[in-house]
Amino acid sequence: MSDKGTANRLPTAEEEARFWGLVEAAWERLGPEPAALRRALLTRDPAADDDSAYAIDTWLDPFLDQLGQLCADLSSPELTDLDRVVERSLYDIDRADVHAVIDGSDDGFLYGRGHVVALGREYYEAVRADPRRALPDAAFQRICYFLAHLHSERFGDWPETGSGISRESFNNPAGWADQ
């Protein structure tokens, strides 16, 4: 890991744990129905054509509202640290094998990766290990820059993550090395 003031800064384990903990707390506030839908996504057969898997999408905006409430009193450095985790998470699954499942244009693929991140660490890690776990054509735009927008609204500027990467699609050279 690099120092905070230098480029190419990676999220710390504590920052990752805090982000994913806030994601889980936001989902928990919504009750048992979305929890069951998220569990079903983890156990579904990726080869099955199951439109019911997309039922989680009706819960994405309420989830983000809860996440916003949980982050409402965070400082600029705290929001920046959390945004760095989102940025790195999106970057790490910016890969050809993930795109083969999610599909989409530049923006569409970003929003598809946002869908993966929004559903929590367990789902994210499952997709990261086996991209077939992702839902084809699923998308959730708002999560991709949610914390950056929250930072901008509260503090008047965009957070400087210091990561030296881009969350935008097709920017992870390692993910597209064989293309």
VENZI-V54826 format. One record per residue. N is the residue number from 0. RES is the residue in one small letter. OMEGA is omega as a letter, one per 20 degrees, with the letter a starting at -180 (none if undefined). BURIAL is 1 if it has 9 or more other C-alpha atoms within 8 Angstrom, else 0. D_FIRST is the distance of its C-alpha to the first C-alpha in whole Angstrom. Layout:
BEGIN
n=N res=RES omega=OMEGA burial=BURIAL d_first=D_FIRST
n=N res=RES omega=OMEGA burial=BURIAL d_first=D_FIRST
END
This chain:
BEGIN
n=0 res=m omega=r burial=0 d_first=0
n=1 res=s omega=r burial=0 d_first=4
n=2 res=d omega=a burial=0 d_first=7
n=3 res=k omega=a burial=0 d_first=9
n=4 res=g omega=a burial=0 d_first=11
n=5 res=t omega=r burial=0 d_first=10
n=6 res=a omega=r burial=0 d_first=10
n=7 res=n omega=r burial=1 d_first=8
n=8 res=r omega=r burial=1 d_first=6
n=9 res=l omega=r burial=1 d_first=6
n=10 res=p omega=r burial=1 d_first=8
n=11 res=t omega=r burial=0 d_first=8
n=12 res=a omega=r burial=0 d_first=10
n=13 res=e omega=r burial=0 d_first=13
n=14 res=e omega=r burial=1 d_first=12
n=15 res=e omega=r burial=1 d_first=13
n=16 res=a omega=r burial=0 d_first=16
n=17 res=r omega=r burial=1 d_first=17
n=18 res=f omega=a burial=1 d_first=18
n=19 res=w omega=r burial=1 d_first=19
n=20 res=g omega=r burial=0 d_first=21
n=21 res=l omega=r burial=1 d_first=23
n=22 res=v omega=r burial=1 d_first=24
n=23 res=e omega=r burial=1 d_first=25
n=24 res=a omega=r burial=1 d_first=27
n=25 res=a omega=r burial=1 d_first=28
n=26 res=w omega=a burial=1 d_first=30
n=27 res=e omega=r burial=1 d_first=31
n=28 res=r omega=a burial=0 d_first=33
n=29 res=l omega=r burial=1 d_first=35
n=30 res=g omega=a burial=0 d_first=37
n=31 res=p omega=a burial=0 d_first=38
n=32 res=e omega=r burial=0 d_first=39
n=33 res=p omega=r burial=1 d_first=35
n=34 res=a omega=r burial=1 d_first=34
n=35 res=a omega=r burial=0 d_first=36
n=36 res=l omega=r burial=1 d_first=36
n=37 res=r omega=r burial=1 d_first=32
n=38 res=r omega=a burial=0 d_first=33
n=39 res=a omega=r burial=1 d_first=35
n=40 res=l omega=a burial=1 d_first=33
n=41 res=l omega=a burial=1 d_first=31
n=42 res=t omega=a burial=0 d_first=34
n=43 res=r omega=r burial=0 d_first=36
n=44 res=d omega=a burial=0 d_first=37
n=45 res=p omega=a burial=0 d_first=35
n=46 res=a omega=a burial=0 d_first=38
n=47 res=a omega=r burial=0 d_first=40
n=48 res=d omega=a burial=0 d_first=41
n=49 res=d omega=a burial=0 d_first=41
n=50 res=d omega=r burial=0 d_first=41
n=51 res=s omega=r burial=0 d_first=41
n=52 res=a omega=a burial=1 d_first=37
n=53 res=y omega=r burial=0 d_first=37
n=54 res=a omega=r burial=1 d_first=38
n=55 res=i omega=a burial=1 d_first=35
n=56 res=d omega=r burial=0 d_first=35
n=57 res=t omega=a burial=0 d_first=37
n=58 res=w omega=a burial=1 d_first=35
n=59 res=l omega=r burial=1 d_first=32
n=60 res=d omega=r burial=0 d_first=33
n=61 res=p omega=r burial=0 d_first=34
n=62 res=f omega=a burial=1 d_first=31
n=63 res=l omega=r burial=1 d_first=29
n=64 res=d omega=r burial=0 d_first=32
n=65 res=q omega=r burial=1 d_first=31
n=66 res=l omega=r burial=1 d_first=27
n=67 res=g omega=r burial=1 d_first=28
n=68 res=q omega=r burial=0 d_first=30
n=69 res=l omega=a burial=1 d_first=27
n=70 res=c omega=a burial=0 d_first=25
n=71 res=a omega=a burial=0 d_first=28
n=72 res=d omega=a burial=0 d_first=27
n=73 res=l omega=r burial=0 d_first=23
n=74 res=s omega=r burial=0 d_first=22
n=75 res=s omega=r burial=1 d_first=21
n=76 res=p omega=r burial=0 d_first=17
n=77 res=e omega=r burial=0 d_first=18
n=78 res=l omega=r burial=1 d_first=19
n=79 res=t omega=r burial=1 d_first=16
n=80 res=d omega=r burial=1 d_first=14
n=81 res=l omega=r burial=1 d_first=16
n=82 res=d omega=r burial=1 d_first=17
n=83 res=r omega=r burial=1 d_first=13
n=84 res=v omega=r burial=1 d_first=13
n=85 res=v omega=a burial=1 d_first=17
n=86 res=e omega=a burial=1 d_first=16
n=87 res=r omega=r burial=1 d_first=13
n=88 res=s omega=r burial=1 d_first=16
n=89 res=l omega=r burial=1 d_first=18
n=90 res=y omega=a burial=1 d_first=16
n=91 res=d omega=r burial=1 d_first=16
n=92 res=i omega=r burial=1 d_first=19
n=93 res=d omega=a burial=1 d_first=21
n=94 res=r omega=r burial=1 d_first=22
n=95 res=a omega=a burial=1 d_first=26
n=96 res=d omega=r burial=0 d_first=27
n=97 res=v omega=r burial=1 d_first=26
n=98 res=h omega=r burial=1 d_first=28
n=99 res=a omega=r burial=0 d_first=31
n=100 res=v omega=a burial=1 d_first=31
n=101 res=i omega=a burial=1 d_first=30
n=102 res=d omega=r burial=1 d_first=32
n=103 res=g omega=r burial=1 d_first=32
n=104 res=s omega=r burial=0 d_first=32
n=105 res=d omega=a burial=1 d_first=29
n=106 res=d omega=a burial=1 d_first=29
n=107 res=g omega=r burial=1 d_first=31
n=108 res=f omega=r burial=1 d_first=28
n=109 res=l omega=a burial=1 d_first=25
n=110 res=y omega=r burial=1 d_first=27
n=111 res=g omega=r burial=1 d_first=28
n=112 res=r omega=r burial=1 d_first=24
n=113 res=g omega=r burial=1 d_first=24
n=114 res=h omega=r burial=1 d_first=27
n=115 res=v omega=a burial=1 d_first=25
n=116 res=v omega=a burial=1 d_first=22
n=117 res=a omega=a burial=1 d_first=25
n=118 res=l omega=r burial=1 d_first=26
n=119 res=g omega=a burial=1 d_first=24
n=120 res=r omega=a burial=0 d_first=21
n=121 res=e omega=r burial=0 d_first=23
n=122 res=y omega=r burial=1 d_first=25
n=123 res=y omega=a burial=1 d_first=22
n=124 res=e omega=r burial=0 d_first=21
n=125 res=a omega=r burial=1 d_first=24
n=126 res=v omega=r burial=1 d_first=24
n=127 res=r omega=r burial=1 d_first=21
n=128 res=a omega=a burial=0 d_first=23
n=129 res=d omega=a burial=0 d_first=26
n=130 res=p omega=r burial=1 d_first=27
n=131 res=r omega=r burial=1 d_first=30
n=132 res=r omega=a burial=1 d_first=29
n=133 res=a omega=r burial=1 d_first=29
n=134 res=l omega=r burial=1 d_first=32
n=135 res=p omega=r burial=0 d_first=33
n=136 res=d omega=r burial=1 d_first=34
n=137 res=a omega=a burial=1 d_first=32
n=138 res=a omega=r burial=1 d_first=31
n=139 res=f omega=a burial=1 d_first=29
n=140 res=q omega=a burial=1 d_first=29
n=141 res=r omega=a burial=0 d_first=28
n=142 res=i omega=a burial=1 d_first=25
n=143 res=c omega=r burial=1 d_first=23
n=144 res=y omega=a burial=1 d_first=23
n=145 res=f omega=a burial=0 d_first=24
n=146 res=l omega=r burial=1 d_first=22
n=147 res=a omega=r burial=1 d_first=22
n=148 res=h omega=r burial=1 d_first=26
n=149 res=l omega=r burial=1 d_first=26
n=150 res=h omega=a burial=1 d_first=24
n=151 res=s omega=r burial=1 d_first=26
n=152 res=e omega=a burial=0 d_first=29
n=153 res=r omega=a burial=0 d_first=28
n=154 res=f omega=r burial=0 d_first=27
n=155 res=g omega=r burial=0 d_first=28
n=156 res=d omega=r burial=0 d_first=25
n=157 res=w omega=r burial=0 d_first=23
n=158 res=p omega=r burial=1 d_first=19
n=159 res=e omega=a burial=0 d_first=17
n=160 res=t omega=a burial=1 d_first=13
n=161 res=g omega=a burial=1 d_first=12
n=162 res=s omega=a burial=1 d_first=10
n=163 res=g omega=r burial=0 d_first=13
n=164 res=i omega=r burial=1 d_first=14
n=165 res=s omega=r burial=0 d_first=17
n=166 res=r omega=a burial=1 d_first=19
n=167 res=e omega=a burial=1 d_first=22
n=168 res=s omega=r burial=1 d_first=24
n=169 res=f omega=a burial=1 d_first=23
n=170 res=n omega=r burial=1 d_first=20
n=171 res=n omega=a burial=1 d_first=18
n=172 res=p omega=a burial=0 d_first=19
n=173 res=a omega=a burial=0 d_first=18
n=174 res=g omega=a burial=1 d_first=20
n=175 res=w omega=a burial=1 d_first=23
n=176 res=a omega=a burial=0 d_first=23
n=177 res=d omega=a burial=0 d_first=27
n=178 res=q omega=none burial=0 d_first=28
END
